[in-house]
Amino acid sequence: MHFANPWGLLALLALPTIIAIHLYHRRFPPLIVAGLHLWTSETRQTLAGRRREKLPVSVSLLLELAAALLVAVVLSEPRFAGLNDEVHLVAVLDDSASMSARPRADGGVSFREAAVNELEKRAKQLPRGSVVTLIASGNRPVMLAGPAVSWNDAKPRLDAWQPGAPRHSFEPAWDLGLQLVEKGGELLFLSDHLPPGMRLHDPSQGSLADLSVKPEQMEWVSVGRRLDNLAISAARWTFDAATGQGRVFIRVQNHSRKPMTFQLHGLNGDATVFRRSAQLLEHVASSFETEVPGGLGRLAVELIADNDGLAIDNRVELIEPRARIVTVALSHPQAETVRSIRRVLDNLPEVQTGDVASAHLRFAAAGMLPESNRRRWWVGIGPMSTEAASLEAAKDLWGHTSSTSGSRCWRASC
């Protein structure tokens, strides 16, 4: 035990003062009465003046001593080690999307809710005046509340926390927490994973490399359990401008330890665009492709399966890709060069030829620099200079072509 204000102990000097007052109390002058027999035999008769007498133990004396002692205790502010020491609790919360899983067998309490309940229970057990700091894990940790704020200030920020980050390392958040508790405090990590060395390798839960050795000063609390899970692991929507049709590619992964049956729905608003049903064996992935009409704009793909513990990976929103037509202008003076470039462009999709004013890409002679235009690319073909010295210093870049009238080498200055 120690005292926050030791000078308050000076108030204990009031105790001997009160006792001295009662020992040397003032006696009143004699009072003449008609008959002393009217008073009890215990009545004491004292002479006038001040004189030390036997300390009278009375209720008044006891109350005065108790009041003085209470005042001294209040002023000195005693502190009892382990009972009322202020604590700085730094809680690191696993922000992985798996924390939103909801086991149906446990009454529908998600891992996130279990972590919040555990943290709230610990916060209520902290001594009066303690503070907390809340950190969400991630490649770049986020401080949800703090540093060092009261639980009443941190609770609203904790209620707004919704985990949804992809797989990441916990070390950055641990390092931030260790910096905050360096001068004293408690570090707590709440996750749905088990600490290293206490879990079996499970391909559905990620690599063991994600969970390196935890700091010795940190307490690890796991609120998770093994669940069955189906997930959309990949989704892509392509569009063919020539046919005006789109194609959707979906890959579904079964992270469960048993075969799972599911339905895959493609929705455009309230309209169903496509529907697929299938069964996947344990730890197996399967791909699905289907054609969709153009002009939908947006497509929602939903995965529906019984006993699926994680819903966040069962829906994906796809935006219809736009066909971007590239306009190419051919303004090279040599006809053979123009024909060679046109043969290549004819085999490329979403490419058209046009005039220089509307072109995104222009092919021209290298010796004629184009006007400055940030929205247009320019390709120069041929020598930069037609002078003899420049042609002799040039190097072949494209080989040569020959004809009956002679041969021509494509050269460019270095």
C-alpha positions in Angstrom: 0.0 0.0 0.0 1.2 3.6 -0.7 -0.3 7.0 -0.4 -0.8 9.3 -3.3 -0.8 12.4 -1.0 1.5 11.6 2.0 1.1 15.1 3.4 -2.5 14.2 4.2 -1.2 12.1 7.1 -0.5 15.3 9.0 -4.2 15.2 9.7 -3.5 12.4 12.2 -2.1 15.0 14.6 -5.7 15.8 15.3 -6.0 12.5 17.3 -3.7 13.4 20.2 -5.1 16.9 20.2 -8.6 15.5 20.8 -7.3 13.2 23.5 -5.5 16.1 25.2 -8.6 18.2 25.2 -10.6 15.5 26.9 -7.8 15.0 29.5 -7.6 18.6 30.4 -11.2 19.6 30.0 -12.4 22.8 31.8 -14.3 22.3 35.1 -17.2 24.5 35.8 -17.6 26.5 39.1 -19.3 24.9 42.1 -23.1 24.8 42.2 -24.9 24.9 45.6 -27.9 22.7 45.7 -30.5 22.0 48.4 -29.8 18.3 48.7 -26.9 16.2 47.3 -28.9 13.1 47.9 -31.0 14.0 44.8 -28.1 13.2 42.6 -26.8 9.7 41.9 -23.9 8.2 43.8 -21.8 8.2 40.6 -21.8 11.9 40.4 -18.3 13.3 40.6 -17.5 16.6 42.2 -14.6 18.6 40.8 -13.0 21.7 41.9 -12.8 24.8 39.7 -9.8 25.2 37.2 -7.9 22.9 34.8 -6.5 19.6 36.0 -5.4 16.3 34.4 -7.9 13.6 35.1 -8.7 10.1 34.1 -9.6 10.0 30.3 -13.4 9.7 30.1 -14.2 7.1 27.4 -17.4 8.4 26.0 -19.3 8.2 22.7 -18.4 11.8 22.0 -14.7 11.0 22.2 -14.9 8.0 20.0 -16.9 9.8 17.3 -14.4 12.7 17.3 -11.4 10.3 16.9 -13.2 8.4 14.1 -14.0 11.6 12.3 -10.4 12.8 12.5 -9.0 9.5 11.3 -11.4 9.5 8.4 -10.3 13.0 7.3 -6.7 11.9 7.4 -7.4 8.8 5.3 -9.3 10.9 2.7 -6.6 13.5 2.4 -3.7 11.0 2.1 -5.4 9.0 -0.7 -4.2 5.5 0.0 -3.5 3.1 -2.9 -3.6 -0.7 -2.5 -1.4 -2.6 -5.0 -3.4 -5.0 -7.2 -6.8 -3.4 -6.2 -7.0 0.1 -7.4 -3.8 0.6 -9.6 -4.8 2.2 -12.9 -4.2 -0.2 -15.9 -3.7 0.6 -19.6 -5.3 -2.2 -21.6 -4.2 -2.4 -25.2 -6.5 -4.7 -27.2 -5.5 -5.8 -30.7 -8.5 -7.0 -32.7 -8.2 -9.4 -35.6 -9.7 -7.5 -38.6 -9.8 -10.6 -40.8 -13.0 -11.3 -42.7 -13.3 -14.7 -41.0 -14.1 -12.8 -37.7 -17.6 -12.2 -39.1 -18.3 -15.9 -39.3 -21.5 -16.9 -37.4 -21.7 -20.5 -36.1 -25.4 -21.5 -36.3 -25.1 -24.1 -33.7 -24.1 -21.5 -31.0 -27.2 -19.4 -31.3 -25.9 -17.2 -34.1 -23.2 -15.3 -32.2 -20.5 -14.3 -34.6 -16.8 -14.4 -33.7 -16.8 -10.6 -33.8 -19.6 -10.5 -31.2 -17.8 -13.0 -29.0 -14.6 -10.9 -29.1 -16.5 -7.8 -28.2 -18.2 -9.5 -25.3 -14.9 -10.8 -24.0 -13.3 -7.4 -24.2 -16.3 -5.7 -22.5 -16.1 -8.3 -19.7 -12.4 -7.6 -19.1 -12.9 -3.8 -19.3 -15.5 -3.9 -16.5 -13.0 -5.8 -14.3 -10.4 -3.1 -14.6 -9.6 -0.9 -11.6 -11.3 2.5 -11.5 -9.5 5.1 -13.6 -8.1 2.5 -16.1 -7.8 3.4 -19.8 -8.0 1.3 -23.0 -6.6 1.4 -26.5 -8.2 -0.5 -29.4 -6.2 -1.5 -32.5 -7.5 -3.2 -35.6 -5.0 -5.5 -37.3 -3.9 -5.2 -40.9 -0.9 -4.5 -43.1 -1.4 -0.9 -41.9 -3.0 -1.2 -38.4 -5.8 1.2 -37.5 -6.3 2.7 -34.1 -10.0 2.4 -33.4 -10.0 4.2 -30.1 -7.2 5.9 -28.2 -4.5 6.0 -27.3 -5.4 5.7 -23.6 -9.1 6.6 -23.4 -11.8 5.6 -21.0 -14.0 2.6 -21.8 -17.1 4.8 -22.2 -15.3 6.6 -25.0 -14.0 3.5 -26.6 -17.2 1.5 -26.6 -19.0 3.4 -29.4 -16.0 3.0 -31.7 -15.9 -0.7 -30.9 -19.6 -1.1 -31.8 -18.9 0.4 -35.2 -16.1 -2.1 -35.9 -16.9 -4.6 -38.7 -14.0 -6.9 -39.6 -13.6 -7.6 -43.4 -9.9 -7.5 -44.3 -8.3 -10.2 -46.4 -5.6 -12.4 -45.1 -2.8 -10.3 -43.5 0.1 -10.4 -41.0 -0.6 -9.5 -37.4 2.9 -8.3 -36.6 2.4 -4.6 -37.4 -0.5 -4.4 -35.0 1.4 -6.3 -32.3 4.4 -3.9 -32.7 2.1 -0.9 -32.3 0.6 -2.4 -29.2 4.0 -3.2 -27.7 5.0 0.4 -28.1 2.0 1.6 -26.2 2.5 -0.8 -23.3 6.3 -0.3 -23.1 6.0 1.7 -19.9 3.4 -0.5 -18.3 0.1 -2.0 -19.3 -1.5 -5.1 -20.6 -1.5 -6.3 -24.3 -4.5 -8.5 -25.4 -5.0 -10.1 -28.8 -8.5 -11.2 -29.8 -8.7 -13.5 -32.8 -10.5 -16.5 -34.3 -7.1 -18.3 -34.8 -5.3 -20.4 -32.3 -1.8 -19.4 -31.2 1.2 -21.0 -33.0 1.8 -24.5 -31.9 -1.8 -25.0 -30.8 -3.4 -25.5 -34.2 -3.3 -28.2 -36.8 -2.6 -27.3 -40.4 -5.8 -26.6 -42.2 -5.7 -25.5 -45.9 -9.0 -23.7 -45.5 -7.6 -21.4 -42.8 -4.5 -20.2 -44.5 -0.9 -20.8 -44.1 0.8 -21.3 -40.7 3.2 -18.6 -41.8 0.5 -16.0 -41.1 0.8 -16.7 -37.4 4.4 -16.2 -36.3 5.5 -16.4 -32.7 3.5 -14.1 -30.5 5.2 -11.6 -28.1 5.7 -13.0 -24.6 4.0 -9.9 -23.0 0.8 -10.5 -25.0 -2.2 -12.6 -24.0 -3.8 -14.4 -26.9 -7.6 -15.2 -26.7 -9.2 -17.2 -29.5 -13.0 -17.0 -29.9 -13.1 -19.0 -33.1 -13.9 -22.6 -34.0 -13.8 -24.7 -37.1 -16.7 -24.1 -39.5 -17.8 -25.3 -43.0 -17.4 -22.7 -45.6 -18.0 -22.2 -49.3 -16.6 -19.1 -51.0 -16.4 -17.3 -54.4 -12.7 -17.2 -54.9 -12.6 -15.5 -58.3 -15.1 -13.7 -60.6 -14.6 -12.0 -64.0 -16.9 -10.4 -66.6 -15.6 -10.0 -70.2 -17.4 -8.4 -73.1 -17.0 -9.0 -76.8 -17.8 -5.8 -78.8 -18.1 -7.7 -82.0 -21.0 -9.9 -80.8 -22.4 -7.7 -78.1 -22.4 -10.6 -75.7 -20.7 -10.9 -72.3 -19.2 -13.9 -70.5 -19.0 -14.4 -66.8 -16.4 -16.6 -65.1 -16.9 -17.8 -61.5 -14.7 -20.0 -59.4 -16.1 -21.6 -56.2 -13.9 -23.1 -53.4 -15.1 -25.6 -50.8 -13.1 -25.0 -47.6 -15.2 -27.6 -45.7 -14.2 -31.1 -44.5 -17.2 -32.6 -46.3 -19.0 -32.4 -49.6 -21.2 -29.3 -50.0 -24.1 -28.6 -52.3 -24.7 -25.1 -53.4 -26.6 -22.9 -55.8 -25.1 -20.0 -57.8 -27.4 -17.2 -58.9 -26.7 -14.3 -61.2 -29.0 -11.3 -60.5 -29.6 -8.1 -62.3 -31.9 -6.2 -59.9 -34.8 -8.5 -59.3 -34.3 -10.5 -62.5 -32.4 -13.8 -62.5 -29.8 -13.9 -65.4 -28.5 -17.3 -64.7 -28.7 -20.1 -62.1 -26.4 -23.1 -61.5 -26.4 -25.9 -59.0 -23.5 -28.2 -58.1 -21.8 -30.2 -55.4 -18.2 -29.9 -54.4 -16.0 -32.4 -52.6 -14.0 -31.4 -49.5 -11.2 -28.9 -50.3 -12.0 -28.8 -54.0 -12.6 -25.8 -56.3 -14.7 -25.7 -59.5 -15.1 -23.1 -62.2 -18.3 -22.0 -64.0 -18.7 -20.0 -67.2 -21.8 -18.6 -68.8 -22.8 -16.1 -71.5 -24.9 -13.1 -70.5 -26.5 -10.5 -72.7 -24.9 -7.0 -73.1 -26.4 -3.9 -71.6 -26.9 -5.2 -68.1 -24.6 -2.7 -66.5 -24.3 -4.5 -63.1 -24.5 -8.2 -62.1 -24.7 -9.6 -58.6 -23.5 -13.2 -58.1 -24.7 -15.0 -55.0 -23.7 -18.3 -53.5 -26.3 -20.1 -51.4 -25.4 -23.2 -49.3 -26.7 -24.8 -46.1 -24.6 -24.6 -43.0 -22.2 -22.1 -44.5 -20.5 -20.3 -41.6 -19.2 -17.3 -43.5 -21.5 -15.1 -45.5 -19.1 -12.3 -46.5 -17.5 -14.4 -49.3 -20.8 -15.5 -50.8 -21.6 -12.4 -52.9 -19.7 -10.4 -55.5 -20.8 -7.4 -57.5 -19.6 -7.2 -61.1 -19.6 -4.1 -63.3 -20.1 -4.7 -67.0 -16.9 -3.9 -68.9 -17.0 -1.1 -71.5 -15.6 -1.8 -75.0 -12.9 0.8 -75.6 -12.4 1.3 -79.3 -8.9 2.6 -80.2 -8.8 4.9 -83.3 -5.6 4.7 -85.3 -4.5 7.2 -87.9 -2.1 6.0 -90.7 -0.3 9.0 -92.1 3.0 7.5 -93.1 4.1 8.6 -96.6 5.2 5.1 -97.7 2.3 2.9 -99.0 4.2 -0.4 -98.2 4.6 0.7 -94.6 0.9 1.6 -94.4 -0.2 -1.8 -95.8 2.1 -3.7 -93.3 0.6 -1.8 -90.4 -3.0 -2.3 -91.6 -2.5 -6.0 -91.9 -1.6 -6.1 -88.2 -4.5 -3.8 -87.1 -7.0 -5.9 -89.0 -6.3 -8.8 -86.7 -6.7 -6.8 -83.5 -10.1 -6.5 -81.8 -11.6 -3.2 -80.8 -9.4 -1.2 -83.2 -10.5 1.1 -86.0 -8.8 3.5 -88.4 -9.7 7.2 -88.6 -8.4 10.7 -89.2 -5.7 12.4 -87.3 -8.0 14.7 -85.4 -9.9 11.8 -83.7 -7.1 9.3 -83.4 -5.7 7.9 -80.2 -2.7 6.5 -81.9 -0.9 7.9 -85.0 1.7 6.2 -87.2 3.9 8.7 -89.1 7.3 9.2 -90.5 10.0 9.4 -87.7 11.5 12.6 -89.3 8.3 14.6 -88.9 7.7 15.3 -85.2 3.9 15.6 -84.3 2.2 18.4 -82.5 2.1 18.3 -78.7 -1.0 16.3 -77.6 -1.2 14.5 -74.2 -4.2 12.5 -75.3 -2.5 11.0 -78.4 0.3 8.5 -78.8 2.7 8.7 -81.7 4.8 6.1 -83.4 7.5 7.3 -85.8 8.8 4.8 -88.4 11.9 5.3 -90.5 15.0 7.4 -90.1 15.0 10.5 -87.9 17.1 12.3 -90.5 17.6 11.8 -94.2 21.2 13.2 -94.2 23.9 10.9 -95.3 25.9 11.1 -92.1 22.8 10.2 -90.0 22.0 7.3 -92.3 25.5 5.9 -91.9 25.4 6.2 -88.1 22.0 4.5 -87.9 21.4 0.8 -86.8 19.0 -1.7 -88.2 16.0 -2.3 -85.9 13.5 -4.1 -88.2 15.6 -6.0 -90.7 15.0 -5.2 -94.4 12.5 -5.8 -97.2 13.4 -6.4 -100.9 11.6 -6.1 -104.2 12.4 -6.4 -107.9 13.3 -2.7 -108.0 15.8 -3.1 -105.2 16.0 -3.4 -101.5 15.2 -1.0 -98.6 16.5 -1.2 -95.1 14.5 0.3 -92.2 17.0 2.2 -90.1 16.7 4.6 -87.2 19.1 6.8 -85.5 20.4 5.8 -82.1 
